[in-house]
Each structure stands twice: as C-alpha cells, then as structure tokens.
Amino acid sequence: MKMLLLFLAILSQLTAYVLIFFYLWPGLILLLCSYVFLAIILIYLIRERRQEKLEELENDYRDY
C-alpha cells in the first residue's frame, strides 16, 4: 500500500512538472493530487506508528 502510494506520488509529480509547461491547469491539478498522495502516506505512517505504540504498551513485560 505504501509503495503504491509513493510510486503514484512520484509519478504524478514528475508528470505534473512536465505537463505544467504545456497545459497549466491540468499540470497544477496533477501537482495538487501528488501532494494529496503524500499527505495520505503521512497519515498512513502516523496511524501505523500509533498502532505499534499501542501494541508495545499491551505487551510490556518490564514489571513482572
């Protein structure tokens, strides 16, 4: 999931920068979409990290 979103973000950014020179509005919209993909990746990583922290707290065996 993360790799697919990362690939889509990179591909859409590269395509957007090329497209801006020829067609301004579609290029800007595609660039905005790439930033949305990056935001989704960040949200996904934050949620995954939060889940790891909760699992770590549940499996804390330091105080027997």
Backbone torsions as a table, in degrees:
resi	resn	phi	psi	omega
1	MET	NA	-47.6	-178.8
2	LYS	-66.1	-40.3	-178.5
3	MET	-67.3	-37.8	178.1
4	LEU	-64.9	-44.4	178.5
5	LEU	-65.1	-38.8	178.4
6	LEU	-65.6	-42.3	177.1
7	PHE	-62.3	-43.2	178.8
8	LEU	-64.1	-38.9	179.6
9	ALA	-65.3	-45.0	-179.3
10	ILE	-67.2	-44.8	-179.1
11	LEU	-64.2	-41.8	-179.6
12	SER	-69.8	-33.1	176.9
13	GLN	-67.7	-45.3	179.4
14	LEU	-63.7	-42.4	178.6
15	THR	-65.7	-37.9	-178.9
16	ALA	-65.3	-42.3	-179.5
17	TYR	-65.0	-35.3	176.4
18	VAL	-72.0	-40.9	-176.0
19	LEU	-70.4	-26.9	-179.8
20	ILE	-60.7	-34.1	-179.1
21	PHE	-68.0	-28.6	-176.6
22	PHE	-101.3	-46.9	-179.4
23	TYR	-130.1	111.6	-171.5
24	LEU	-67.4	-54.7	-173.2
25	TRP	-66.1	-46.4	176.5
26	PRO	-62.2	-33.8	176.9
27	GLY	-65.6	-41.9	178.4
28	LEU	-67.6	-38.5	178.4
29	ILE	-65.0	-41.3	178.1
30	LEU	-67.1	-35.7	176.5
31	LEU	-66.2	-40.2	176.1
32	LEU	-63.5	-39.1	177.1
33	CYS	-63.3	-36.5	179.5
34	SER	-66.5	-36.6	176.4
35	TYR	-70.1	-30.4	174.5
36	VAL	-66.2	-41.6	176.4
37	PHE	-60.4	-42.1	178.5
38	LEU	-64.9	-37.5	177.1
39	ALA	-66.1	-39.0	177.9
40	ILE	-64.3	-39.1	177.2
41	ILE	-62.5	-44.3	179.7
42	LEU	-63.1	-43.2	178.6
43	ILE	-62.7	-42.1	178.6
44	TYR	-62.4	-42.5	179.6
45	LEU	-67.7	-38.3	177.7
46	ILE	-64.9	-43.5	179.3
47	ARG	-63.9	-39.6	179.0
48	GLU	-66.3	-40.8	179.0
49	ARG	-66.1	-40.0	178.4
50	ARG	-63.5	-38.9	177.8
51	GLN	-66.0	-39.0	177.2
52	GLU	-63.4	-39.8	179.3
53	LYS	-64.3	-41.4	178.7
54	LEU	-64.5	-41.2	177.0
55	GLU	-65.5	-36.2	179.1
56	GLU	-66.2	-38.2	178.5
57	LEU	-70.2	-35.3	178.3
58	GLU	-68.0	-34.0	-175.9
59	ASN	-103.0	35.3	-178.8
60	ASP	-89.9	109.9	-176.9
61	TYR	-112.0	30.7	-178.7
62	ARG	-74.9	-33.9	179.3
63	ASP	-107.8	99.7	-176.0
64	TYR	-69.0	NA	NA
